[in-house]
Amino acid sequence: MKNERNKSVMIIRNVSIENAAKTLHLGSSYGIRVGNPADFIILDAPNFQEALNRHAAVLYSYRRGRKLAETRPAVRALSF
């Protein structure tokens, strides 16, 4: 059951990314290839599913291969 759910999440992820790229008319400049723009973010989560479930914070944001922003992970502590 969990494996099927993981597959569904990844299908949704792939479809949403591909459709967004088509909507933005990115054409051949979309995808991980030498010469393509390196625009990406790094989330505070071990995997895509956890990032969705936890609304993970953006740790790093890159545009054309250059770091735009960096956020330190939140420190959580319980005090009793």
N, C-alpha and C positions, 0 to 999 in steps of 0.2 A: 504493500500500500504506500509506504513512504517513498519507495523508488518511483512509483507512478506519479506521485505528487511532485517529486523533484523534476521528472521529465516534463510535466505540465508547466511548472514554473519556468523552466529553461525555454520551452516553446514560446511561452508568452513573452519572455525576455527577448528572444531572437526576433519574433514577429514585430514587437514594438520598436526595436532598434532598426530593423530593416525598413519598416514603414516610415519611420521618422526620417531616415536617410533619403528615401524616395521623395517624401513630401518636401524636403529641403533641396531637392534636385542636386544632390551631392555627386551622383554618377560615379565615375572612376576615382574620384578623390576620397571616397569612403572606404574604410577598411585598413587593416594593418599591412602596409606595403611601404617599401623604400620610396621616399619622395612625397608620400602623402603627409598632410598636416598631422601633427601629433597633439590632438586635443583630447584630453581625458581627465578623469578624476579618480582619486583613490579614496575609498570609503573605509570607515572604521568598522569592519565586519570580516569574518573569516571566509564568507562566501556570499554569492548573490542572494540566495534565499534569506539568509540572516540579515543582510542589508535591507531587504524589503520589510521583513518582519519587525525589525528594531528601528526602522527609519534612521539608519546609520548616518552619522555626521560625515561630512566631507573633510578628510584630513589634508589632502593636497589637490590643487587644481592647476592643470597645465594647459597652455594655449600655444600652439605651434612649437611644442617642445620646450617652452620656457615656463618655469614655475610662476604662477600668478599669485597664489595664496597658499598659506599653510595654517592649519588649525591644530592646536594641541588637544589630544583626547581629554574628555571630561574626567575628572577624578570624583568618584562617588564613594561616600563613607557614611556608615550608620553610627549614630551616637546614642547609646542607651544610658 
